[in-house]
Amino acid sequence: MRGSTYSPPVFEFNPTRPKWQQIAEVVRERIASGEYPERALISEVKLEQEFGVARDTVRKATAALRAEGLIVTTPGMGSFVADR
């Protein structure tokens, strides 16, 4: 495609662990480091693009983070970093 700025994902998954667990781990580390400040939107679409995975894979990762209390999801608004 002419004018396309698409570049393939650069994240290399460990083939011995589920991708959703690895994505959750990366997001967990970003939250802990402050890369995602409180109440920052965590876009499933951006995570899909960044990691080159299907929506279901990202949803499993965000479900795990939600279960840990690290993110909250508001219907119609998206997922956000939980108040610390």
N, C-alpha and C positions, 0 to 999 in steps of 0.2 A: 504494500500500500504506500502510495506516495504521501509524504508529509506525516507519516505515522511516527509517534514517539514511543511506541511500545518497546519495552525491553523485558526479556524473560526474567522471572524471579531469580534472585541470587542466593536465596536460602537453600542450604543443602540439608535435607532431612536424613536422620539416622534411620536406616531401613529396619532396625530391630524394635522401634517404638512407634506407636500410632502417631500419625501426623497431628491429630488434634491435641494430643498431650504435649507435643513439642511446641505447637503454637501457643497453647496456654502457658507453658513455661516462659516463652519469650515475652508475652504480654505481662505475666506476673513480674518478671525481672524489670520490665519497663516501668510498671507501676511503682515497684520498690525503689527504683532509682530516681523517680520523680520525672521521668520522661513524659509520662501522662500525668499532668497535674490533676488535683481533685476536680471532679465534675467534667473532666475532659471526655469528649465523645470518642468512643471506640467503634469505628465504622466497620461493620462486617464486610461491606463491599471492598473497602481498602485492604482489609486483611486478606480477603480472597485474592486480590490482585497482587499484593506483596508476596504471598506465599505460593501463589499459583495452584490453589486448591478449590474444591467445590464448596458451595455454601453450607452443605451439611457438615463438612469437616470443621468449618469456622464456628458453626452453631454448637457443635459438641464442645469446642474449646471455650466458648463464651458461657455455655451452661455450667461447665466445671468451675470457671471463675466466679460465676454468680453463686454457685453452691458454697464456695469458700468465703463469700461475702466481700469479694474484691471489686465486683462491679454490680451495678443495679441496672435493670432494664425497665424503661417506661414505654408502654405501648404507644406507637405512633411517634415517639421521640428518639428512641435508640438506646444504646447501652452506654453507661457512664461509669467512671471510676467512683467507687463508693467513698463517702466521707470517712476520713480517718480519725 
